[in-house]
Amino acid sequence: MITNLKPYSAYKDSGVEWLGQVPEHWEVVPLKRLAWFKSGAGFPVHHQGDASAEIPFFKVSDMNIPGNEKYLRVCANTVSTTVAQGLGATVFPAGTIVFPKVGGALLTNKRRIAANQCCIDNNMMACVARNGNREFLFLVMSYIDLGQFAQPGPVPAISEGEVREIRVALPSAAEQTAIVRFLDWAERRIRRVIRARKRRIKLLEEYKQALIHQAVTGKIDVRTGQPYPAYKPSGVEWLGDVPEHWEVVPIKRAFSSMDYGISESGSDSGTIRLLTMGHLKNGQVIIPDTGGVDTVDPNLLLSPGDLLFNRTNSAELVGKVALFSGYVSPVTFASYLVRMRPTKENEPEFLNLVLNDASTLSRARREAIPSLHQSNLNPTRYGRLCIALPPKAEQQAILQRLREQTENIDAVIAATRREIELLREYCTRLIADVVTGKVDVREVAAQLPEEPDEEDAPWMDDEERAQGETLNGEDDHATLSEEDE
């Protein structure tokens, strides 16, 4: 954490409740002094889907595309100058700050900077700096909670006029530059620590998966930590050799039934909870909070120990399996899922690990039949795939040992994820404190060493580089004009 930051020597009442006290020499001004604001234009469906024109046309959903974490560079739609004129869409310059202005997206308080000239749709608003320090303006816009200024009602919304009048604290031009410099330095270091924590999580997860893979494929007897005494050819090329006493069987032999789900569409008004592919997460079934259908054949309800197999989806998701371990009644499942009930000779949790192992998944997905937008892996093709299984007592012993070995790994992963959350919270709080004048960073900023550009920093991954890049050919540290509108 960054220490030794002191408050300013004198403060005054800002006259704005949510700002509170601000440094005595700072001004309190409406946002219209710093930038002009304009909403986007309607974007009819028949103009969407063209990615070959010269002007990006951003929608709120584009803010979530990987690579667009700070700077909007990737888009799903473009328009020509002629089409933009026909739509009455403003072409905003590079460096424009954009954000959602209506609905639930407004409450997320996401802010992005357009890397190039662009248009935006009518669910978004643009903020264009008045020949000034766009990075400082971006910081100011980022800490403002637009939700507290939004019009009340079932669908929150905010207008250009309302945004223009929001009052913010404004330091001098030199101080703006110092604040941007300090926060850029601080964010780099926080991102560096977060990246190291992410790397630790990735390595731990890889180690955990390798441990599970070795156990459920018989490469290592986890009870002894050594290979089994004797192996035999499985007769299946991709399985290779397996422990001599293990049985090689088709998947269908491990289950007493493999049943299709219901074909009715779910609705929030139903009393029976309907599981879909989205409820299969990390090998477990996540129970939805609300119901889905009113009636269903009792034979298509789930019981603890049932496995659900995703037979139809994208090539990356088909073959996904999850274990229904809790008891929440009644629960059913959609038609593109298959319920598989293990035989009494097998442990459901062990089968779940085997079927979700990378070697089994990759082989299963090779059996899927590709179609226009998805892959299909019916139970017949899936059921013919072979797996190797130890006796039930050994399955139980392996599961117990794996639980013991992975418990500490899971605890460290959870603690590391919490560290990342705290670091992000700290970063958000630091930005707010600095930009609102709660702490004085001028002296610290003046002593900071010069550092390489973000794209040259070897510790950054692609996502972090996208968040930290400066705009090519743009002067990001010019001062904000104080001319009124």
Summary of the structure (lengths in Angstrom):
residues: 485
radius of gyration: 28.4
end to end distance: 40.1
largest distance: 83.7
contacts: 1476
relative contact order: 0.14
helix: 37%
strand: 22%
